[in-house]
């Protein structure tokens, strides 16, 4: 089934409503099509923003882990050095 668009050209019907007993093709109005296109574009933009934010969060978490382990290693080496020094000084002369 074809319907006439505002410009006079036939437009292809894009959705079909299904019923238990019958299948009816419903034409989309120009406004409905424009709204759907805007919605799809907004969803696409939100998805891109969400992906960017997710990647930023992952990067921050990776940096935080790297900083944590660097700090841990630094403290560990410091404690090892202090313990060696303390052990050496605790021996009687």
PDB file of N, CA, C and O in Angstrom:
ATOM      1  N   UNK A   1       0.849  -1.179   0.000  1.00  0.00           N
ATOM      2  CA  UNK A   1       0.000   0.000   0.000  1.00  0.00           C
ATOM      3  C   UNK A   1       0.889   1.235   0.000  1.00  0.00           C
ATOM      4  O   UNK A   1       1.881   1.277   0.728  1.00  0.00           O
ATOM      5  N   UNK A   2       0.559   2.228  -0.790  1.00  0.00           N
ATOM      6  CA  UNK A   2       1.321   3.459  -0.865  1.00  0.00           C
ATOM      7  C   UNK A   2       0.459   4.607  -0.383  1.00  0.00           C
ATOM      8  O   UNK A   2      -0.761   4.590  -0.541  1.00  0.00           O
ATOM      9  N   UNK A   3       1.095   5.598   0.201  1.00  0.00           N
ATOM     10  CA  UNK A   3       0.378   6.809   0.582  1.00  0.00           C
ATOM     11  C   UNK A   3       1.082   7.986  -0.055  1.00  0.00           C
ATOM     12  O   UNK A   3       2.241   7.878  -0.454  1.00  0.00           O
ATOM     13  N   UNK A   4       0.408   9.085  -0.153  1.00  0.00           N
ATOM     14  CA  UNK A   4       0.971  10.261  -0.786  1.00  0.00           C
ATOM     15  C   UNK A   4       1.684  11.108   0.271  1.00  0.00           C
ATOM     16  O   UNK A   4       1.129  11.363   1.339  1.00  0.00           O
ATOM     17  N   UNK A   5       2.918  11.544  -0.027  1.00  0.00           N
ATOM     18  CA  UNK A   5       3.622  12.436   0.887  1.00  0.00           C
ATOM     19  C   UNK A   5       3.176  13.859   0.590  1.00  0.00           C
ATOM     20  O   UNK A   5       2.409  14.102  -0.341  1.00  0.00           O
ATOM     21  N   UNK A   6       3.666  14.793   1.392  1.00  0.00           N
ATOM     22  CA  UNK A   6       3.271  16.193   1.241  1.00  0.00           C
ATOM     23  C   UNK A   6       3.698  16.734  -0.120  1.00  0.00           C
ATOM     24  O   UNK A   6       2.978  17.535  -0.716  1.00  0.00           O
ATOM     25  N   UNK A   7       4.856  16.309  -0.622  1.00  0.00           N
ATOM     26  CA  UNK A   7       5.366  16.808  -1.884  1.00  0.00           C
ATOM     27  C   UNK A   7       4.649  16.178  -3.073  1.00  0.00           C
ATOM     28  O   UNK A   7       4.860  16.608  -4.207  1.00  0.00           O
ATOM     29  N   UNK A   8       3.808  15.172  -2.844  1.00  0.00           N
ATOM     30  CA  UNK A   8       3.085  14.547  -3.929  1.00  0.00           C
ATOM     31  C   UNK A   8       3.711  13.256  -4.410  1.00  0.00           C
ATOM     32  O   UNK A   8       3.122  12.565  -5.241  1.00  0.00           O
ATOM     33  N   UNK A   9       4.900  12.904  -3.907  1.00  0.00           N
ATOM     34  CA  UNK A   9       5.531  11.657  -4.303  1.00  0.00           C
ATOM     35  C   UNK A   9       5.037  10.528  -3.404  1.00  0.00           C
ATOM     36  O   UNK A   9       4.804  10.741  -2.214  1.00  0.00           O
ATOM     37  N   UNK A  10       4.877   9.341  -3.959  1.00  0.00           N
ATOM     38  CA  UNK A  10       4.454   8.236  -3.105  1.00  0.00           C
ATOM     39  C   UNK A  10       5.563   7.870  -2.127  1.00  0.00           C
ATOM     40  O   UNK A  10       6.745   7.922  -2.466  1.00  0.00           O
ATOM     41  N   UNK A  11       5.176   7.506  -0.932  1.00  0.00           N
ATOM     42  CA  UNK A  11       6.167   7.100   0.052  1.00  0.00           C
ATOM     43  C   UNK A  11       5.890   5.664   0.467  1.00  0.00           C
ATOM     44  O   UNK A  11       4.743   5.222   0.523  1.00  0.00           O
ATOM     45  N   UNK A  12       6.942   4.967   0.750  1.00  0.00           N
ATOM     46  CA  UNK A  12       6.805   3.574   1.130  1.00  0.00           C
ATOM     47  C   UNK A  12       6.415   3.521   2.598  1.00  0.00           C
ATOM     48  O   UNK A  12       6.977   4.236   3.427  1.00  0.00           O
ATOM     49  N   UNK A  13       5.468   2.685   2.903  1.00  0.00           N
ATOM     50  CA  UNK A  13       5.027   2.530   4.288  1.00  0.00           C
ATOM     51  C   UNK A  13       6.067   1.697   5.019  1.00  0.00           C
ATOM     52  O   UNK A  13       6.473   0.636   4.543  1.00  0.00           O
ATOM     53  N   UNK A  14       6.497   2.187   6.185  1.00  0.00           N
ATOM     54  CA  UNK A  14       7.613   1.570   6.870  1.00  0.00           C
ATOM     55  C   UNK A  14       7.208   0.674   8.031  1.00  0.00           C
ATOM     56  O   UNK A  14       8.056  -0.067   8.527  1.00  0.00           O
ATOM     57  N   UNK A  15       5.990   0.698   8.483  1.00  0.00           N
ATOM     58  CA  UNK A  15       5.638  -0.164   9.604  1.00  0.00           C
ATOM     59  C   UNK A  15       4.341  -0.890   9.327  1.00  0.00           C
ATOM     60  O   UNK A  15       3.499  -0.449   8.545  1.00  0.00           O
ATOM     61  N   UNK A  16       4.217  -1.987   9.978  1.00  0.00           N
ATOM     62  CA  UNK A  16       3.019  -2.801   9.819  1.00  0.00           C
ATOM     63  C   UNK A  16       2.528  -3.161  11.207  1.00  0.00           C
ATOM     64  O   UNK A  16       3.299  -3.649  12.034  1.00  0.00           O
ATOM     65  N   UNK A  17       1.248  -2.925  11.469  1.00  0.00           N
ATOM     66  CA  UNK A  17       0.663  -3.290  12.757  1.00  0.00           C
ATOM     67  C   UNK A  17       0.098  -4.692  12.641  1.00  0.00           C
ATOM     68  O   UNK A  17      -0.653  -4.994  11.714  1.00  0.00           O
ATOM     69  N   UNK A  18       0.461  -5.541  13.578  1.00  0.00           N
ATOM     70  CA  UNK A  18       0.002  -6.920  13.530  1.00  0.00           C
ATOM     71  C   UNK A  18      -1.117  -7.134  14.531  1.00  0.00           C
ATOM     72  O   UNK A  18      -1.053  -6.677  15.672  1.00  0.00           O
ATOM     73  N   UNK A  19      -2.111  -7.817  14.093  1.00  0.00           N
ATOM     74  CA  UNK A  19      -3.228  -8.195  14.928  1.00  0.00           C
ATOM     75  C   UNK A  19      -3.302  -9.705  14.914  1.00  0.00           C
ATOM     76  O   UNK A  19      -2.670 -10.353  14.080  1.00  0.00           O
ATOM     77  N   UNK A  20      -4.063 -10.265  15.823  1.00  0.00           N
ATOM     78  CA  UNK A  20      -4.220 -11.718  15.854  1.00  0.00           C
ATOM     79  C   UNK A  20      -4.849 -12.215  14.568  1.00  0.00           C
ATOM     80  O   UNK A  20      -4.502 -13.289  14.078  1.00  0.00           O
ATOM     81  N   UNK A  21      -5.767 -11.444  14.022  1.00  0.00           N
ATOM     82  CA  UNK A  21      -6.522 -11.907  12.872  1.00  0.00           C
ATOM     83  C   UNK A  21      -6.136 -11.241  11.573  1.00  0.00           C
ATOM     84  O   UNK A  21      -6.375 -11.788  10.496  1.00  0.00           O
ATOM     85  N   UNK A  22      -5.541 -10.064  11.662  1.00  0.00           N
ATOM     86  CA  UNK A  22      -5.314  -9.379  10.407  1.00  0.00           C
ATOM     87  C   UNK A  22      -4.075  -8.507  10.447  1.00  0.00           C
ATOM     88  O   UNK A  22      -3.682  -8.017  11.506  1.00  0.00           O
ATOM     89  N   UNK A  23      -3.480  -8.323   9.324  1.00  0.00           N
ATOM     90  CA  UNK A  23      -2.266  -7.515   9.206  1.00  0.00           C
ATOM     91  C   UNK A  23      -2.648  -6.257   8.432  1.00  0.00           C
ATOM     92  O   UNK A  23      -3.094  -6.334   7.287  1.00  0.00           O
ATOM     93  N   UNK A  24      -2.468  -5.092   9.072  1.00  0.00           N
ATOM     94  CA  UNK A  24      -2.859  -3.838   8.457  1.00  0.00           C
ATOM     95  C   UNK A  24      -1.629  -2.944   8.346  1.00  0.00           C
ATOM     96  O   UNK A  24      -0.918  -2.744   9.331  1.00  0.00           O
ATOM     97  N   UNK A  25      -1.379  -2.417   7.181  1.00  0.00           N
ATOM     98  CA  UNK A  25      -0.265  -1.493   6.987  1.00  0.00           C
ATOM     99  C   UNK A  25      -0.725  -0.096   7.354  1.00  0.00           C
ATOM    100  O   UNK A  25      -1.765   0.376   6.893  1.00  0.00           O
ATOM    101  N   UNK A  26       0.074   0.565   8.200  1.00  0.00           N
ATOM    102  CA  UNK A  26      -0.268   1.914   8.637  1.00  0.00           C
ATOM    103  C   UNK A  26       0.727   2.902   8.033  1.00  0.00           C
ATOM    104  O   UNK A  26       1.937   2.723   8.171  1.00  0.00           O
ATOM    105  N   UNK A  27       0.230   3.939   7.366  1.00  0.00           N
ATOM    106  CA  UNK A  27       1.143   4.930   6.805  1.00  0.00           C
ATOM    107  C   UNK A  27       1.715   5.821   7.909  1.00  0.00           C
ATOM    108  O   UNK A  27       1.062   6.066   8.923  1.00  0.00           O
ATOM    109  N   UNK A  28       2.928   6.294   7.702  1.00  0.00           N
ATOM    110  CA  UNK A  28       3.543   7.220   8.653  1.00  0.00           C
ATOM    111  C   UNK A  28       3.386   8.630   8.118  1.00  0.00           C
ATOM    112  O   UNK A  28       3.591   8.892   6.933  1.00  0.00           O
ATOM    113  N   UNK A  29       3.020   9.522   9.006  1.00  0.00           N
ATOM    114  CA  UNK A  29       2.924  10.917   8.581  1.00  0.00           C
ATOM    115  C   UNK A  29       4.333  11.517   8.521  1.00  0.00           C
ATOM    116  O   UNK A  29       5.284  10.967   9.076  1.00  0.00           O
ATOM    117  N   UNK A  30       4.438  12.624   7.853  1.00  0.00           N
ATOM    118  CA  UNK A  30       5.722  13.312   7.733  1.00  0.00           C
ATOM    119  C   UNK A  30       6.238  13.696   9.113  1.00  0.00           C
ATOM    120  O   UNK A  30       7.437  13.593   9.371  1.00  0.00           O
ATOM    121  N   UNK A  31       5.359  14.134   9.998  1.00  0.00           N
ATOM    122  CA  UNK A  31       5.749  14.543  11.341  1.00  0.00           C
ATOM    123  C   UNK A  31       6.280  13.349  12.144  1.00  0.00           C
ATOM    124  O   UNK A  31       7.260  13.450  12.883  1.00  0.00           O
ATOM    125  N   UNK A  32       5.604  12.236  11.971  1.00  0.00           N
ATOM    126  CA  UNK A  32       6.037  11.035  12.681  1.00  0.00           C
ATOM    127  C   UNK A  32       7.430  10.602  12.195  1.00  0.00           C
ATOM    128  O   UNK A  32       8.283  10.232  13.002  1.00  0.00           O
ATOM    129  N   UNK A  33       7.652  10.648  10.895  1.00  0.00           N
ATOM    130  CA  UNK A  33       8.954  10.300  10.330  1.00  0.00           C
ATOM    131  C   UNK A  33      10.041  11.234  10.840  1.00  0.00           C
ATOM    132  O   UNK A  33      11.122  10.787  11.224  1.00  0.00           O
ATOM    133  N   UNK A  34       9.750  12.548  10.845  1.00  0.00           N
ATOM    134  CA  UNK A  34      10.720  13.525  11.327  1.00  0.00           C
ATOM    135  C   UNK A  34      11.030  13.303  12.799  1.00  0.00           C
ATOM    136  O   UNK A  34      12.186  13.374  13.214  1.00  0.00           O
ATOM    137  N   UNK A  35       9.991  13.033  13.587  1.00  0.00           N
ATOM    138  CA  UNK A  35      10.190  12.764  15.017  1.00  0.00           C
ATOM    139  C   UNK A  35      11.067  11.525  15.197  1.00  0.00           C
ATOM    140  O   UNK A  35      11.996  11.527  16.004  1.00  0.00           O
ATOM    141  N   UNK A  36      10.767  10.470  14.443  1.00  0.00           N
ATOM    142  CA  UNK A  36      11.542   9.231  14.559  1.00  0.00           C
ATOM    143  C   UNK A  36      13.011   9.478  14.194  1.00  0.00           C
ATOM    144  O   UNK A  36      13.907   8.968  14.867  1.00  0.00           O
ATOM    145  N   UNK A  37      13.262  10.250  13.142  1.00  0.00           N
ATOM    146  CA  UNK A  37      14.631  10.558  12.739  1.00  0.00           C
ATOM    147  C   UNK A  37      15.348  11.354  13.815  1.00  0.00           C
ATOM    148  O   UNK A  37      16.513  11.088  14.115  1.00  0.00           O
ATOM    149  N   UNK A  38      14.645  12.350  14.412  1.00  0.00           N
ATOM    150  CA  UNK A  38      15.246  13.131  15.503  1.00  0.00           C
ATOM    151  C   UNK A  38      15.561  12.228  16.695  1.00  0.00           C
ATOM    152  O   UNK A  38      16.626  12.332  17.304  1.00  0.00           O
ATOM    153  N   UNK A  39      14.617  11.342  17.017  1.00  0.00           N
ATOM    154  CA  UNK A  39      14.827  10.410  18.132  1.00  0.00           C
ATOM    155  C   UNK A  39      16.045   9.532  17.870  1.00  0.00           C
ATOM    156  O   UNK A  39      16.870   9.347  18.765  1.00  0.00           O
ATOM    157  N   UNK A  40      16.170   8.993  16.676  1.00  0.00           N
ATOM    158  CA  UNK A  40      17.310   8.138  16.344  1.00  0.00           C
ATOM    159  C   UNK A  40      18.611   8.914  16.439  1.00  0.00           C
ATOM    160  O   UNK A  40      19.614   8.378  16.911  1.00  0.00           O
ATOM    161  N   UNK A  41      18.613  10.154  16.004  1.00  0.00           N
ATOM    162  CA  UNK A  41      19.818  10.977  16.080  1.00  0.00           C
ATOM    163  C   UNK A  41      20.167  11.276  17.544  1.00  0.00           C
ATOM    164  O   UNK A  41      21.339  11.227  17.919  1.00  0.00           O
ATOM    165  N   UNK A  42      19.171  11.581  18.365  1.00  0.00           N
ATOM    166  CA  UNK A  42      19.418  11.829  19.781  1.00  0.00           C
ATOM    167  C   UNK A  42      19.950  10.579  20.472  1.00  0.00           C
ATOM    168  O   UNK A  42      20.864  10.663  21.293  1.00  0.00           O
ATOM    169  N   UNK A  43      19.391   9.440  20.147  1.00  0.00           N
ATOM    170  CA  UNK A  43      19.864   8.179  20.724  1.00  0.00           C
ATOM    171  C   UNK A  43      21.296   7.915  20.296  1.00  0.00           C
ATOM    172  O   UNK A  43      22.122   7.505  21.112  1.00  0.00           O
ATOM    173  N   UNK A  44      21.596   8.145  19.037  1.00  0.00           N
ATOM    174  CA  UNK A  44      22.954   7.959  18.524  1.00  0.00           C
ATOM    175  C   UNK A  44      23.932   8.873  19.265  1.00  0.00           C
ATOM    176  O   UNK A  44      25.024   8.447  19.641  1.00  0.00           O
ATOM    177  N   UNK A  45      23.531  10.140  19.474  1.00  0.00           N
ATOM    178  CA  UNK A  45      24.399  11.091  20.175  1.00  0.00           C
ATOM    179  C   UNK A  45      24.604  10.664  21.631  1.00  0.00           C
ATOM    180  O   UNK A  45      25.716  10.750  22.151  1.00  0.00           O
ATOM    181  N   UNK A  46      23.528  10.203  22.295  1.00  0.00           N
ATOM    182  CA  UNK A  46      23.659   9.737  23.679  1.00  0.00           C
ATOM    183  C   UNK A  46      24.562   8.512  23.765  1.00  0.00           C
ATOM    184  O   UNK A  46      25.363   8.389  24.691  1.00  0.00           O
ATOM    185  N   UNK A  47      24.433   7.609  22.798  1.00  0.00           N
ATOM    186  CA  UNK A  47      25.280   6.422  22.782  1.00  0.00           C
ATOM    187  C   UNK A  47      26.753   6.804  22.644  1.00  0.00           C
ATOM    188  O   UNK A  47      27.612   6.246  23.326  1.00  0.00           O
ATOM    189  N   UNK A  48      27.038   7.753  21.763  1.00  0.00           N
ATOM    190  CA  UNK A  48      28.422   8.192  21.582  1.00  0.00           C
ATOM    191  C   UNK A  48      28.947   8.840  22.852  1.00  0.00           C
ATOM    192  O   UNK A  48      30.083   8.588  23.254  1.00  0.00           O
ATOM    193  N   UNK A  49      28.124   9.682  23.493  1.00  0.00           N
ATOM    194  CA  UNK A  49      28.536  10.327  24.742  1.00  0.00           C
ATOM    195  C   UNK A  49      28.760   9.278  25.834  1.00  0.00           C
ATOM    196  O   UNK A  49      29.701   9.377  26.621  1.00  0.00           O
ATOM    197  N   UNK A  50      27.891   8.286  25.867  1.00  0.00           N
ATOM    198  CA  UNK A  50      28.018   7.224  26.859  1.00  0.00           C
ATOM    199  C   UNK A  50      29.299   6.426  26.644  1.00  0.00           C
ATOM    200  O   UNK A  50      29.993   6.095  27.605  1.00  0.00           O
ATOM    201  N   UNK A  51      29.610   6.120  25.402  1.00  0.00           N
ATOM    202  CA  UNK A  51      30.846   5.383  25.097  1.00  0.00           C
ATOM    203  C   UNK A  51      32.064   6.199  25.494  1.00  0.00           C
ATOM    204  O   UNK A  51      33.020   5.661  26.053  1.00  0.00           O
ATOM    205  N   UNK A  52      32.033   7.506  25.205  1.00  0.00           N
ATOM    206  CA  UNK A  52      33.159   8.367  25.560  1.00  0.00           C
ATOM    207  C   UNK A  52      33.326   8.435  27.071  1.00  0.00           C
ATOM    208  O   UNK A  52      34.446   8.355  27.575  1.00  0.00           O
ATOM    209  N   UNK A  53      32.229   8.581  27.792  1.00  0.00           N
ATOM    210  CA  UNK A  53      32.296   8.646  29.252  1.00  0.00           C
ATOM    211  C   UNK A  53      32.784   7.321  29.828  1.00  0.00           C
ATOM    212  O   UNK A  53      33.567   7.309  30.778  1.00  0.00           O
ATOM    213  N   UNK A  54      32.330   6.213  29.264  1.00  0.00           N
ATOM    214  CA  UNK A  54      32.769   4.896  29.724  1.00  0.00           C
ATOM    215  C   UNK A  54      34.266   4.735  29.518  1.00  0.00           C
ATOM    216  O   UNK A  54      34.970   4.249  30.403  1.00  0.00           O
ATOM    217  N   UNK A  55      34.752   5.142  28.351  1.00  0.00           N
ATOM    218  CA  UNK A  55      36.184   5.047  28.073  1.00  0.00           C
ATOM    219  C   UNK A  55      36.983   5.932  29.022  1.00  0.00           C
ATOM    220  O   UNK A  55      38.055   5.538  29.483  1.00  0.00           O
ATOM    221  N   UNK A  56      36.472   7.120  29.316  1.00  0.00           N
ATOM    222  CA  UNK A  56      37.139   8.022  30.253  1.00  0.00           C
ATOM    223  C   UNK A  56      37.190   7.398  31.646  1.00  0.00           C
ATOM    224  O   UNK A  56      38.214   7.478  32.324  1.00  0.00           O
ATOM    225  N   UNK A  57      36.094   6.781  32.072  1.00  0.00           N
ATOM    226  CA  UNK A  57      36.055   6.125  33.376  1.00  0.00           C
ATOM    227  C   UNK A  57      37.051   4.977  33.436  1.00  0.00           C
ATOM    228  O   UNK A  57      37.739   4.802  34.442  1.00  0.00           O
ATOM    229  N   UNK A  58      37.133   4.199  32.374  1.00  0.00           N
ATOM    230  CA  UNK A  58      38.088   3.087  32.320  1.00  0.00           C
ATOM    231  C   UNK A  58      39.517   3.617  32.395  1.00  0.00           C
ATOM    232  O   UNK A  58      40.350   3.058  33.109  1.00  0.00           O
ATOM    233  N   UNK A  59      39.802   4.690  31.664  1.00  0.00           N
ATOM    234  CA  UNK A  59      41.144   5.280  31.679  1.00  0.00           C
ATOM    235  C   UNK A  59      41.510   5.783  33.071  1.00  0.00           C
ATOM    236  O   UNK A  59      42.634   5.575  33.530  1.00  0.00           O
ATOM    237  N   UNK A  60      40.568   6.445  33.748  1.00  0.00           N
ATOM    238  CA  UNK A  60      40.820   6.928  35.104  1.00  0.00           C
ATOM    239  C   UNK A  60      41.081   5.764  36.054  1.00  0.00           C
ATOM    240  O   UNK A  60      41.971   5.839  36.901  1.00  0.00           O
ATOM    241  N   UNK A  61      40.317   4.701  35.918  1.00  0.00           N
ATOM    242  CA  UNK A  61      40.495   3.533  36.783  1.00  0.00           C
ATOM    243  C   UNK A  61      41.858   2.891  36.542  1.00  0.00           C
ATOM    244  O   UNK A  61      42.536   2.498  37.492  1.00  0.00           O
ATOM    245  N   UNK A  62      42.259   2.784  35.286  1.00  0.00           N
ATOM    246  CA  UNK A  62      43.575   2.218  34.978  1.00  0.00           C
ATOM    247  C   UNK A  62      44.694   3.069  35.562  1.00  0.00           C
ATOM    248  O   UNK A  62      45.657   2.540  36.117  1.00  0.00           O
ATOM    249  N   UNK A  63      44.567   4.401  35.436  1.00  0.00           N
ATOM    250  CA  UNK A  63      45.580   5.296  36.008  1.00  0.00           C
ATOM    251  C   UNK A  63      45.610   5.175  37.522  1.00  0.00           C
ATOM    252  O   UNK A  63      46.686   5.177  38.121  1.00  0.00           O
ATOM    253  N   UNK A  64      44.441   5.068  38.151  1.00  0.00           N
ATOM    254  CA  UNK A  64      44.376   4.937  39.602  1.00  0.00           C
ATOM    255  C   UNK A  64      45.045   3.639  40.057  1.00  0.00           C
ATOM    256  O   UNK A  64      45.758   3.628  41.060  1.00  0.00           O
ATOM    257  N   UNK A  65      44.822   2.557  39.333  1.00  0.00           N
ATOM    258  CA  UNK A  65      45.470   1.285  39.665  1.00  0.00           C
ATOM    259  C   UNK A  65      46.981   1.382  39.496  1.00  0.00           C
ATOM    260  O   UNK A  65      47.733   0.910  40.349  1.00  0.00           O
ATOM    261  N   UNK A  66      47.425   1.985  38.410  1.00  0.00           N
ATOM    262  CA  UNK A  66      48.862   2.153  38.192  1.00  0.00           C
ATOM    263  C   UNK A  66      49.483   2.982  39.313  1.00  0.00           C
ATOM    264  O   UNK A  66      50.539   2.629  39.838  1.00  0.00           O
ATOM    265  N   UNK A  67      48.825   4.091  39.683  1.00  0.00           N
ATOM    266  CA  UNK A  67      49.327   4.935  40.773  1.00  0.00           C
ATOM    267  C   UNK A  67      49.371   4.156  42.086  1.00  0.00           C
ATOM    268  O   UNK A  67      50.336   4.260  42.842  1.00  0.00           O
ATOM    269  N   UNK A  68      48.326   3.377  42.352  1.00  0.00           N
ATOM    270  CA  UNK A  68      48.273   2.591  43.585  1.00  0.00           C
ATOM    271  C   UNK A  68      49.442   1.622  43.658  1.00  0.00           C
ATOM    272  O   UNK A  68      50.122   1.551  44.682  1.00  0.00           O
ATOM    273  N   UNK A  69      49.684   0.878  42.589  1.00  0.00           N
ATOM    274  CA  UNK A  69      50.752  -0.119  42.611  1.00  0.00           C
ATOM    275  C   UNK A  69      52.140   0.521  42.625  1.00  0.00           C
ATOM    276  O   UNK A  69      53.065  -0.024  43.228  1.00  0.00           O
ATOM    277  N   UNK A  70      52.291   1.665  41.972  1.00  0.00           N
ATOM    278  CA  UNK A  70      53.568   2.379  42.052  1.00  0.00           C
ATOM    279  C   UNK A  70      53.827   2.827  43.480  1.00  0.00           C
ATOM    280  O   UNK A  70      54.931   2.658  43.999  1.00  0.00           O
ATOM    281  N   UNK A  71      52.807   3.400  44.119  1.00  0.00           N
ATOM    282  CA  UNK A  71      52.931   3.839  45.510  1.00  0.00           C
ATOM    283  C   UNK A  71      53.197   2.652  46.424  1.00  0.00           C
ATOM    284  O   UNK A  71      54.029   2.742  47.327  1.00  0.00           O
ATOM    285  N   UNK A  72      52.512   1.554  46.204  1.00  0.00           N
ATOM    286  CA  UNK A  72      52.695   0.340  46.992  1.00  0.00           C
ATOM    287  C   UNK A  72      54.127  -0.174  46.861  1.00  0.00           C
ATOM    288  O   UNK A  72      54.762  -0.515  47.859  1.00  0.00           O
ATOM    289  N   UNK A  73      54.627  -0.229  45.647  1.00  0.00           N
ATOM    290  CA  UNK A  73      56.005  -0.699  45.419  1.00  0.00           C
ATOM    291  C   UNK A  73      57.020   0.224  46.077  1.00  0.00           C
ATOM    292  O   UNK A  73      57.995  -0.240  46.669  1.00  0.00           O
ATOM    293  N   UNK A  74      56.797   1.514  45.977  1.00  0.00           N
ATOM    294  CA  UNK A  74      57.707   2.493  46.581  1.00  0.00           C
ATOM    295  C   UNK A  74      57.739   2.317  48.100  1.00  0.00           C
ATOM    296  O   UNK A  74      58.813   2.294  48.702  1.00  0.00           O
ATOM    297  N   UNK A  75      56.563   2.191  48.717  1.00  0.00           N
ATOM    298  CA  UNK A  75      56.496   1.998  50.172  1.00  0.00           C
ATOM    299  C   UNK A  75      57.114   0.665  50.572  1.00  0.00           C
ATOM    300  O   UNK A  75      57.798   0.579  51.591  1.00  0.00           O
ATOM    301  N   UNK A  76      56.880  -0.359  49.787  1.00  0.00           N
ATOM    302  CA  UNK A  76      57.421  -1.683  50.079  1.00  0.00           C
ATOM    303  C   UNK A  76      58.951  -1.642  50.057  1.00  0.00           C
ATOM    304  O   UNK A  76      59.609  -2.157  50.960  1.00  0.00           O
ATOM    305  N   UNK A  77      59.505  -1.021  49.012  1.00  0.00           N
ATOM    306  CA  UNK A  77      60.968  -0.912  48.925  1.00  0.00           C
ATOM    307  C   UNK A  77      61.529  -0.092  50.082  1.00  0.00           C
ATOM    308  O   UNK A  77      62.588  -0.423  50.616  1.00  0.00           O
ATOM    309  N   UNK A  78      60.847   0.949  50.467  1.00  0.00           N
ATOM    310  CA  UNK A  78      61.285   1.784  51.588  1.00  0.00           C
ATOM    311  C   UNK A  78      61.276   0.968  52.872  1.00  0.00           C
ATOM    312  O   UNK A  78      62.227   1.022  53.652  1.00  0.00           O
ATOM    313  N   UNK A  79      60.197   0.204  53.097  1.00  0.00           N
ATOM    314  CA  UNK A  79      60.111  -0.623  54.303  1.00  0.00           C
ATOM    315  C   UNK A  79      61.185  -1.703  54.320  1.00  0.00           C
ATOM    316  O   UNK A  79      61.765  -1.986  55.368  1.00  0.00           O
ATOM    317  N   UNK A  80      61.453  -2.305  53.166  1.00  0.00           N
ATOM    318  CA  UNK A  80      62.503  -3.325  53.092  1.00  0.00           C
ATOM    319  C   UNK A  80      63.850  -2.704  53.466  1.00  0.00           C
ATOM    320  O   UNK A  80      64.616  -3.285  54.235  1.00  0.00           O
ATOM    321  N   UNK A  81      64.131  -1.521  52.917  1.00  0.00           N
ATOM    322  CA  UNK A  81      65.396  -0.843  53.221  1.00  0.00           C
ATOM    323  C   UNK A  81      65.474  -0.488  54.703  1.00  0.00           C
ATOM    324  O   UNK A  81      66.523  -0.672  55.322  1.00  0.00           O
ATOM    325  N   UNK A  82      64.398   0.012  55.277  1.00  0.00           N
ATOM    326  CA  UNK A  82      64.395   0.367  56.698  1.00  0.00           C
ATOM    327  C   UNK A  82      64.585  -0.877  57.568  1.00  0.00           C
ATOM    328  O   UNK A  82      65.308  -0.840  58.564  1.00  0.00           O
ATOM    329  N   UNK A  83      63.933  -1.976  57.187  1.00  0.00           N
ATOM    330  CA  UNK A  83      64.076  -3.203  57.973  1.00  0.00           C
ATOM    331  C   UNK A  83      65.497  -3.754  57.898  1.00  0.00           C
ATOM    332  O   UNK A  83      66.018  -4.247  58.898  1.00  0.00           O
ATOM    333  N   UNK A  84      66.127  -3.679  56.733  1.00  0.00           N
ATOM    334  CA  UNK A  84      67.516  -4.134  56.607  1.00  0.00           C
ATOM    335  C   UNK A  84      68.425  -3.291  57.485  1.00  0.00           C
ATOM    336  O   UNK A  84      69.322  -3.802  58.156  1.00  0.00           O
ATOM    337  N   UNK A  85      68.172  -1.982  57.464  1.00  0.00           N
ATOM    338  CA  UNK A  85      68.982  -1.072  58.266  1.00  0.00           C
ATOM    339  C   UNK A  85      68.771  -1.363  59.750  1.00  0.00           C
ATOM    340  O   UNK A  85      69.733  -1.435  60.515  1.00  0.00           O
ATOM    341  N   UNK A  86      67.527  -1.528  60.150  1.00  0.00           N
ATOM    342  CA  UNK A  86      67.218  -1.808  61.547  1.00  0.00           C
ATOM    343  C   UNK A  86      67.804  -3.146  61.992  1.00  0.00           C
ATOM    344  O   UNK A  86      68.297  -3.275  63.112  1.00  0.00           O
ATOM    345  N   UNK A  87      67.748  -4.125  61.117  1.00  0.00           N
ATOM    346  CA  UNK A  87      68.313  -5.438  61.427  1.00  0.00           C
ATOM    347  C   UNK A  87      69.825  -5.332  61.566  1.00  0.00           C
ATOM    348  O   UNK A  87      70.403  -5.922  62.478  1.00  0.00           O
ATOM    349  N   UNK A  88      70.462  -4.600  60.689  1.00  0.00           N
ATOM    350  CA  UNK A  88      71.919  -4.432  60.743  1.00  0.00           C
ATOM    351  C   UNK A  88      72.331  -3.720  62.017  1.00  0.00           C
ATOM    352  O   UNK A  88      73.310  -4.100  62.659  1.00  0.00           O
ATOM    353  N   UNK A  89      71.579  -2.677  62.387  1.00  0.00           N
ATOM    354  CA  UNK A  89      71.922  -1.914  63.577  1.00  0.00           C
ATOM    355  C   UNK A  89      71.616  -2.681  64.869  1.00  0.00           C
ATOM    356  O   UNK A  89      72.181  -2.363  65.915  1.00  0.00           O
ATOM    357  N   UNK A  90      70.753  -3.663  64.815  1.00  0.00           N
ATOM    358  CA  UNK A  90      70.402  -4.409  66.019  1.00  0.00           C
ATOM    359  C   UNK A  90      71.439  -5.464  66.370  1.00  0.00           C
ATOM    360  O   UNK A  90      71.400  -5.997  67.479  1.00  0.00           O
ATOM    361  N   UNK A  91      72.368  -5.791  65.468  1.00  0.00           N
ATOM    362  CA  UNK A  91      73.435  -6.743  65.785  1.00  0.00           C
ATOM    363  C   UNK A  91      74.422  -6.137  66.748  1.00  0.00           C
ATOM    364  O   UNK A  91      74.814  -4.979  66.605  1.00  0.00           O
ATOM    365  N   UNK A  92      74.827  -6.924  67.737  1.00  0.00           N
ATOM    366  CA  UNK A  92      75.839  -6.391  68.677  1.00  0.00           C
ATOM    367  C   UNK A  92      77.205  -6.278  68.009  1.00  0.00           C
ATOM    368  O   UNK A  92      77.571  -7.094  67.163  1.00  0.00           O
ATOM    369  N   UNK A  93      77.924  -5.282  68.395  1.00  0.00           N
ATOM    370  CA  UNK A  93      79.258  -5.074  67.825  1.00  0.00           C
ATOM    371  C   UNK A  93      80.307  -5.804  68.571  1.00  0.00           C
ATOM    372  O   UNK A  93      81.483  -5.731  68.215  1.00  0.00           O
TER     373      UNK A  93
END
